[in-house]
Amino acid sequence: MLQFLIRRLIGAFVIMFLIGAFTFFLFYTIPQDFAALSCGKNCSPENLAVIRENLGLDKPITTQFWEFMSGIVAGRDFPQGHCSAPCLGVSFDSGNFVWDSIVDRFPLTLSLTVGGLVIFLTLGLGSGLLAAWKRGTVVDKLVSGASIVLSSFQIYFLGPIALGILVYSSGLMENPKYHPFTENPATWALGLLIPWLVMATIFTAQYTRMSRSTMIEQLQEEHVRTARAKGMRQRYVFFRYAWRGSLIPMVTILGMDLSALLSGAVVTEFTFDLAGIGRLAVDSSLTKDLPVTMGVMLFGAFFILILNIIVDLAYAYIDPRVRLS
């Protein structure tokens, strides 16, 4: 297991380097004067030359690439001061360090992800198992039908409806707003409750259908039928053998969903006017703030690689056959 983990970490490091190199040359080989973008409309030639020098755009492209990659590992110096590792450059628009902007936005995105995850996993897995347990009954049909209907909805559709009912019409709740968890956990939860419920509604439907289908498939496996033939209790076989085997495809999809959510739930943040990583990525694209766009891309790629490694480790824990292979 340790050798496997080391190989995966080395592979992740190589992939991150290749992604960083590809991203850098993709953006910086575009025929565009980035100093002019940072300087603004009424920019004098003198100011343009100073900005180009401060951003390092007057250096050869290979030197810029080396400084960018080495800055991620060891940091680098700018006229604004020292940028500690991992240094992703300086924003053309605000002049702030890119990593600081990402760190400022990440707690909100993390809060959205964690809260929604707890709700939709609990409801999705629970209702899926219930439908599989009561397969063919009225309960199964109601749960399956509700999941099909809810899975057709989207956040940009349910979000305004939830705001209209809970905020603008009834006044039961306030507009979603982020409050740091460390200041007041109750205020933190209430401020993000509406986005959590909307996200959970859509994701719960997806995980309900998936957990039901994988559970029914596992109940047809030979080892489950053998356990039944030995006279084991139905409930014990259901949870001890079938449920554990059904978790592997669930873990795969969960890893992909978590990567997308932690990289920035763009639609959710725009629907509820929340300033997270997704909003930062869109705003930087609109203003052509390429260092921020590159930083968010690398940040998202990092989470995708790390969560893929965690998913592979979870496979070995859930299914002993993976450990043997």
ROKEFI-999978 format. One record per residue (C-alpha): residue number from 0; residue in three letters; x, y, z negated. Coordinates in steps of 0.02 Angstrom, whole numbers, plus 50000, padded with zeros to 5 digits. Layout:
<gupas>
GUPA num residu     u     v     w
GUPA NUM    ala     X     Y     Z
...
</gupas>
This chain:
<gupas>
GUPA num residu     u     v     w
GUPA   0    met 50000 50000 50000
GUPA   1    leu 50141 50120 49958
GUPA   2    gln 50228 50087 50124
GUPA   3    phe 50064 50116 50214
GUPA   4    leu 50040 50282 50124
GUPA   5    ile 50217 50338 50165
GUPA   6    arg 50194 50295 50349
GUPA   7    arg 50031 50390 50357
GUPA   8    leu 50106 50543 50272
GUPA   9    ile 50253 50544 50392
GUPA  10    gly 50133 50526 50538
GUPA  11    ala 50026 50668 50469
GUPA  12    phe 50180 50779 50455
GUPA  13    val 50227 50744 50637
GUPA  14    ile 50049 50776 50696
GUPA  15    met 50040 50940 50599
GUPA  16    phe 50203 50995 50681
GUPA  17    leu 50137 50954 50854
GUPA  18    ile 49972 51042 50818
GUPA  19    gly 50067 51195 50755
GUPA  20    ala 50178 51197 50909
GUPA  21    phe 50032 51175 51028
GUPA  22    thr 49930 51309 50941
GUPA  23    phe 50074 51433 50940
GUPA  24    phe 50118 51416 51124
GUPA  25    leu 49935 51410 51172
GUPA  26    phe 49903 51580 51095
GUPA  27    tyr 50069 51669 51116
GUPA  28    thr 50092 51626 51299
GUPA  29    ile 49930 51718 51342
GUPA  30    pro 49971 51875 51446
GUPA  31    gln 49910 51994 51312
GUPA  32    asp 49996 52135 51217
GUPA  33    phe 49959 52089 51037
GUPA  34    ala 50045 52245 50972
GUPA  35    ala 49920 52350 51068
GUPA  36    leu 49777 52252 50989
GUPA  37    ser 49847 52286 50817
GUPA  38    cys 49883 52469 50853
GUPA  39    gly 49710 52517 50914
GUPA  40    lys 49645 52629 51053
GUPA  41    asn 49735 52794 51018
GUPA  42    cys 49908 52720 50998
GUPA  43    ser 50067 52814 51039
GUPA  44    pro 50216 52726 51120
GUPA  45    glu 50318 52756 50963
GUPA  46    asn 50190 52671 50850
GUPA  47    leu 50173 52530 50976
GUPA  48    ala 50360 52498 50972
GUPA  49    val 50362 52499 50781
GUPA  50    ile 50217 52376 50771
GUPA  51    arg 50296 52262 50901
GUPA  52    glu 50457 52259 50799
GUPA  53    asn 50366 52232 50633
GUPA  54    leu 50268 52085 50705
GUPA  55    gly 50425 52012 50783
GUPA  56    leu 50348 52021 50957
GUPA  57    asp 50507 52098 51028
GUPA  58    lys 50603 51936 50999
GUPA  59    pro 50614 51788 51120
GUPA  60    ile 50469 51667 51112
GUPA  61    thr 50581 51526 51047
GUPA  62    thr 50639 51636 50903
GUPA  63    gln 50460 51682 50862
GUPA  64    phe 50413 51497 50863
GUPA  65    trp 50557 51451 50746
GUPA  66    glu 50512 51590 50625
GUPA  67    phe 50329 51539 50627
GUPA  68    met 50363 51354 50593
GUPA  69    ser 50500 51385 50464
GUPA  70    gly 50389 51513 50378
GUPA  71    ile 50258 51379 50346
GUPA  72    val 50387 51278 50249
GUPA  73    ala 50501 51411 50172
GUPA  74    gly 50409 51577 50193
GUPA  75    arg 50471 51730 50286
GUPA  76    asp 50499 51917 50264
GUPA  77    phe 50391 52053 50340
GUPA  78    pro 50393 52243 50321
GUPA  79    gln 50241 52219 50206
GUPA  80    gly 50348 52110 50093
GUPA  81    his 50394 51927 50071
GUPA  82    cys 50266 51800 50131
GUPA  83    ser 50280 51645 50022
GUPA  84    ala 50261 51471 50093
GUPA  85    pro 50150 51418 50174
GUPA  86    cys 50164 51579 50274
GUPA  87    leu 50047 51585 50424
GUPA  88    gly 50091 51761 50478
GUPA  89    val 50012 51932 50462
GUPA  90    ser 49838 51980 50521
GUPA  91    phe 49838 52097 50671
GUPA  92    asp 49678 52176 50609
GUPA  93    ser 49698 52201 50421
GUPA  94    gly 49886 52185 50399
GUPA  95    asn 49861 52059 50259
GUPA  96    phe 49949 51891 50249
GUPA  97    val 49844 51758 50335
GUPA  98    trp 49866 51631 50196
GUPA  99    asp 49801 51755 50067
GUPA 100    ser 49645 51785 50172
GUPA 101    ile 49613 51598 50185
GUPA 102    val 49639 51572 49998
GUPA 103    asp 49516 51713 49960
GUPA 104    arg 49381 51634 50069
GUPA 105    phe 49410 51451 50027
GUPA 106    pro 49324 51445 49854
GUPA 107    leu 49158 51489 49934
GUPA 108    thr 49177 51357 50070
GUPA 109    leu 49232 51229 49941
GUPA 110    ser 49081 51271 49832
GUPA 111    leu 48962 51250 49979
GUPA 112    thr 49040 51083 50021
GUPA 113    val 49045 51010 49845
GUPA 114    gly 48869 51062 49797
GUPA 115    gly 48791 51002 49959
GUPA 116    leu 48893 50841 49951
GUPA 117    val 48829 50793 49779
GUPA 118    ile 48648 50822 49829
GUPA 119    phe 48645 50740 50000
GUPA 120    leu 48749 50590 49948
GUPA 121    thr 48639 50556 49797
GUPA 122    leu 48476 50574 49893
GUPA 123    gly 48538 50498 50056
GUPA 124    leu 48617 50341 49985
GUPA 125    gly 48479 50318 49857
GUPA 126    ser 48335 50332 49981
GUPA 127    gly 48427 50225 50109
GUPA 128    leu 48454 50086 49982
GUPA 129    leu 48273 50099 49928
GUPA 130    ala 48213 50082 50108
GUPA 131    ala 48325 49930 50136
GUPA 132    trp 48267 49851 49971
GUPA 133    lys 48084 49878 50020
GUPA 134    arg 48110 49836 50203
GUPA 135    gly 47948 49821 50300
GUPA 136    thr 47841 49897 50162
GUPA 137    val 47752 50065 50156
GUPA 138    val 47898 50139 50059
GUPA 139    asp 48019 50090 50197
GUPA 140    lys 47908 50166 50331
GUPA 141    leu 47884 50328 50235
GUPA 142    val 48070 50350 50200
GUPA 143    ser 48120 50305 50378
GUPA 144    gly 47988 50419 50454
GUPA 145    ala 48037 50566 50344
GUPA 146    ser 48221 50543 50386
GUPA 147    ile 48185 50543 50573
GUPA 148    val 48083 50703 50560
GUPA 149    leu 48209 50795 50449
GUPA 150    ser 48358 50743 50554
GUPA 151    ser 48286 50842 50701
GUPA 152    phe 48297 51005 50604
GUPA 153    gln 48448 51121 50606
GUPA 154    ile 48520 51238 50476
GUPA 155    tyr 48484 51393 50580
GUPA 156    phe 48300 51339 50583
GUPA 157    leu 48275 51283 50404
GUPA 158    gly 48383 51421 50330
GUPA 159    pro 48272 51569 50378
GUPA 160    ile 48117 51470 50326
GUPA 161    ala 48191 51436 50155
GUPA 162    leu 48242 51618 50135
GUPA 163    gly 48070 51676 50188
GUPA 164    ile 47979 51564 50064
GUPA 165    leu 48096 51568 49914
GUPA 166    val 48166 51745 49928
GUPA 167    tyr 48063 51866 50031
GUPA 168    ser 47884 51802 50006
GUPA 169    ser 47879 51730 49830
GUPA 170    gly 48031 51815 49754
GUPA 171    leu 48071 51657 49658
GUPA 172    met 48255 51670 49699
GUPA 173    glu 48380 51801 49755
GUPA 174    asn 48478 51804 49917
GUPA 175    pro 48620 51676 49916
GUPA 176    lys 48779 51749 49846
GUPA 177    tyr 48942 51676 49787
GUPA 178    his 48994 51695 49606
GUPA 179    pro 49156 51612 49545
GUPA 180    phe 49124 51452 49450
GUPA 181    thr 49247 51501 49314
GUPA 182    glu 49147 51657 49270
GUPA 183    asn 48975 51578 49250
GUPA 184    pro 48935 51402 49312
GUPA 185    ala 48747 51433 49303
GUPA 186    thr 48757 51591 49409
GUPA 187    trp 48873 51501 49530
GUPA 188    ala 48747 51360 49554
GUPA 189    leu 48594 51474 49570
GUPA 190    gly 48683 51585 49697
GUPA 191    leu 48715 51439 49814
GUPA 192    leu 48563 51331 49777
GUPA 193    ile 48466 51378 49934
GUPA 194    pro 48612 51338 50054
GUPA 195    trp 48640 51175 49960
GUPA 196    leu 48459 51123 49978
GUPA 197    val 48454 51166 50163
GUPA 198    met 48617 51073 50197
GUPA 199    ala 48559 50926 50091
GUPA 200    thr 48394 50914 50185
GUPA 201    ile 48482 50886 50351
GUPA 202    phe 48626 50779 50290
GUPA 203    thr 48513 50674 50178
GUPA 204    ala 48411 50621 50329
GUPA 205    gln 48570 50567 50419
GUPA 206    tyr 48639 50468 50273
GUPA 207    thr 48470 50390 50235
GUPA 208    arg 48456 50314 50409
GUPA 209    met 48637 50260 50409
GUPA 210    ser 48637 50180 50236
GUPA 211    arg 48475 50088 50274
GUPA 212    ser 48537 50017 50439
GUPA 213    thr 48708 49966 50371
GUPA 214    met 48629 49888 50217
GUPA 215    ile 48508 49785 50320
GUPA 216    glu 48653 49729 50429
GUPA 217    gln 48754 49677 50278
GUPA 218    leu 48609 49576 50209
GUPA 219    gln 48623 49465 50364
GUPA 220    glu 48808 49427 50335
GUPA 221    glu 48861 49248 50295
GUPA 222    his 48938 49288 50126
GUPA 223    val 48775 49370 50070
GUPA 224    arg 48672 49221 50128
GUPA 225    thr 48794 49106 50039
GUPA 226    ala 48775 49203 49877
GUPA 227    arg 48587 49188 49892
GUPA 228    ala 48600 49001 49925
GUPA 229    lys 48699 48981 49764
GUPA 230    gly 48549 49046 49668
GUPA 231    met 48616 49218 49623
GUPA 232    arg 48488 49349 49578
GUPA 233    gln 48426 49456 49722
GUPA 234    arg 48473 49618 49635
GUPA 235    tyr 48649 49556 49597
GUPA 236    val 48677 49502 49778
GUPA 237    phe 48605 49666 49842
GUPA 238    phe 48722 49778 49742
GUPA 239    arg 48874 49667 49716
GUPA 240    tyr 48896 49600 49893
GUPA 241    ala 48789 49690 50021
GUPA 242    trp 48800 49869 49955
GUPA 243    arg 48989 49868 49941
GUPA 244    gly 49010 49807 50120
GUPA 245    ser 48891 49940 50185
GUPA 246    leu 49000 50080 50114
GUPA 247    ile 49138 50068 50245
GUPA 248    pro 49045 50152 50390
GUPA 249    met 48974 50277 50265
GUPA 250    val 49150 50324 50209
GUPA 251    thr 49203 50349 50389
GUPA 252    ile 49062 50471 50427
GUPA 253    leu 49084 50556 50259
GUPA 254    gly 49266 50590 50296
GUPA 255    met 49221 50672 50461
GUPA 256    asp 49082 50777 50383
GUPA 257    leu 49194 50834 50240
GUPA 258    ser 49329 50886 50364
GUPA 259    ala 49203 50991 50459
GUPA 260    leu 49129 51068 50302
GUPA 261    leu 49296 51110 50221
GUPA 262    ser 49361 51182 50383
GUPA 263    gly 49217 51305 50379
GUPA 264    ala 49030 51279 50390
GUPA 265    val 49008 51416 50520
GUPA 266    val 48820 51401 50548
GUPA 267    thr 48782 51389 50362
GUPA 268    glu 48889 51540 50317
GUPA 269    phe 48815 51647 50455
GUPA 270    thr 48636 51594 50416
GUPA 271    phe 48652 51645 50234
GUPA 272    asp 48775 51789 50261
GUPA 273    leu 48915 51709 50160
GUPA 274    ala 49098 51752 50190
GUPA 275    gly 49189 51586 50193
GUPA 276    ile 49319 51503 50304
GUPA 277    gly 49196 51481 50448
GUPA 278    arg 49149 51665 50446
GUPA 279    leu 49333 51711 50442
GUPA 280    ala 49368 51604 50596
GUPA 281    val 49226 51681 50696
GUPA 282    asp 49269 51860 50645
GUPA 283    ser 49452 51836 50691
GUPA 284    ser 49403 51766 50861
GUPA 285    leu 49291 51915 50896
GUPA 286    thr 49428 52039 50850
GUPA 287    lys 49563 51938 50939
GUPA 288    asp 49657 51921 50775
GUPA 289    leu 49760 51773 50835
GUPA 290    pro 49867 51743 50678
GUPA 291    val 49708 51720 50575
GUPA 292    thr 49630 51608 50707
GUPA 293    met 49788 51502 50714
GUPA 294    gly 49795 51494 50524
GUPA 295    val 49615 51433 50510
GUPA 296    met 49646 51302 50646
GUPA 297    leu 49799 51234 50555
GUPA 298    phe 49705 51239 50390
GUPA 299    gly 49565 51135 50465
GUPA 300    ala 49686 51014 50547
GUPA 301    phe 49771 50987 50379
GUPA 302    phe 49607 50937 50297
GUPA 303    ile 49562 50820 50439
GUPA 304    leu 49728 50728 50423
GUPA 305    ile 49723 50718 50233
GUPA 306    leu 49543 50657 50227
GUPA 307    asn 49581 50525 50360
GUPA 308    ile 49719 50458 50247
GUPA 309    ile 49600 50458 50098
GUPA 310    val 49469 50365 50201
GUPA 311    asp 49596 50231 50248
GUPA 312    leu 49643 50209 50065
GUPA 313    ala 49459 50198 50019
GUPA 314    tyr 49438 50057 50145
GUPA 315    ala 49566 49952 50051
GUPA 316    tyr 49480 49986 49885
GUPA 317    ile 49304 49946 49947
GUPA 318    asp 49340 49794 50055
GUPA 319    pro 49474 49667 49998
GUPA 320    arg 49484 49601 50177
GUPA 321    val 49564 49766 50229
GUPA 322    arg 49700 49741 50098
GUPA 323    leu 49736 49567 50162
GUPA 324    ser 49753 49629 50342
</gupas>
